[in-house]
Amino acid sequence: METASIIILSLSSLLLTLVGVMRLSNPIKTYFKNSGIKLENDASLLNEMRGVSSVMLCAGIVIALGVFIEKLTFSSHLVASLVFIGFVVGRLVSISIDGKPSKQIAQGIVFELVLGAANIFCLVQI
């Protein structure tokens, strides 16, 4: 496997896994610290936040497997591409409908776009 592919999968899995774990374990603190979003202590809202967080965690694990199991490299890049580009598309729709988000979220869009594009680049190379 190419070094670039290993680095891109590693960064992608690390980001999704860490954010997934942090938001799953303490969504109120993590969202406020990382995004400036103050979540209410509402069971339904927290349930939704933790649900999305567990999807991020699972995607991070699947992506990490592609580093160690060569047969999963393509699938890992595909999952990473879909997750990161999916976040970018959703955020751009939100910007057009809801307005400009906080600085932290805008920075997150850049990271998501870069990692999504890098994973797509690796998919084309396979």
N, C-alpha and C positions, 0 to 999 in steps of 0.2 A: 504494500500500500504506500502511496506517496506520502511524503512528509506533510505537504500542505493539507491533504485530506485528514490526516491524523490530527493536525493542529486545529483545523476548522471543526471537526467533530468533537474534539475535546473541549474547545471553548463553548460550542453550542450546548453540549451536554452539561458542562459545569454551570453555565448561566441558568439553564432551565431547571436543573436539579436543585441548585442553591435557592433560587427564587421560589420554586415549588415548595421546598421544605420550610423556608421561612414564612411564607404566606399560609401554608397549611397549619403550622404550629402556632402562629400568633398573627392572624391577619390584621387586627386593629393596629398593632404597633408597627408591623412591617409596611403596610400601605401608607401610614402617616410618615414614617421615616424615609421611605424610598420615593414616594410619589406626592407627598403633601396632602393625601386624601384622608379625611377624618371619617372613619366608618363608625356607624352607630352600633351599639351592642344589641343588634336585632338578630334573632336566631335564624330567620329566613335569609337575610342578607349575608350573614356569616356562612351559612350553609352553601350559598351560591359561590362565595369567594373561595371557600375551602374546596369545593368541587372543581373549579377551574384550576386551583393550585395543584390538586392531585393529578389532573391531566398534564400539567406542565412537568410535574415530577416524573410521571410515567414516561412522557416523551423524552425527558432528559436521560432516563435509564435506557430506553431503546436506542437512543442516539449513541450513548456511551458503549453499548454492546458492539456497535459497528467499528469501534476502534480495535476491539479485541477479537472479533469474529469476522473474518474477511467476507464470508458469505452474506453478512448483514450490512456491509458498507453501503451498498446502493440504497437499501431500505432506510438506513439511518440518515443518509443525506436527503432522501425523499421526505421523511418525517420532519427533519429539521427545516427543510425548505417550506413545507406546508405550514408548519407552526409559525415560523418567523414572518413569512410573507402574509399569512393569515392575520397576524397581529397588525402588520403594517396596513393592510387593506381595511381592517376594522377601524383602526385609528384614523385613517384618512377619511373614511365615511363619517366618523364621529366629528372630525374637525370641520367638514363641510356642513354638517347638520347642527352640531352643538357649539361650535366655536373653538377657539384656541385653548389647548390644555396648558398645564403648568410647565415650567422649564424642565423639571425632572422627567416628565412624561415625553416632552419633545425630544430630549436627549435619548430616551429609551427607543423612540421611533428610529433614530439614526442607527443605534446598535442593532435593532431588529432588521432593518433594511440591509445593513452590511453583512450580518450573519446569514440572512436569507439569500442574498445575492451570492455570497461565497459558497454556500451549499449548492445552489443551482449551478454555479460554475463547476463544482466538483462532479455533479451529476452528469453534466455534458461531457466531462473528461473520462468517465467510466466506460 
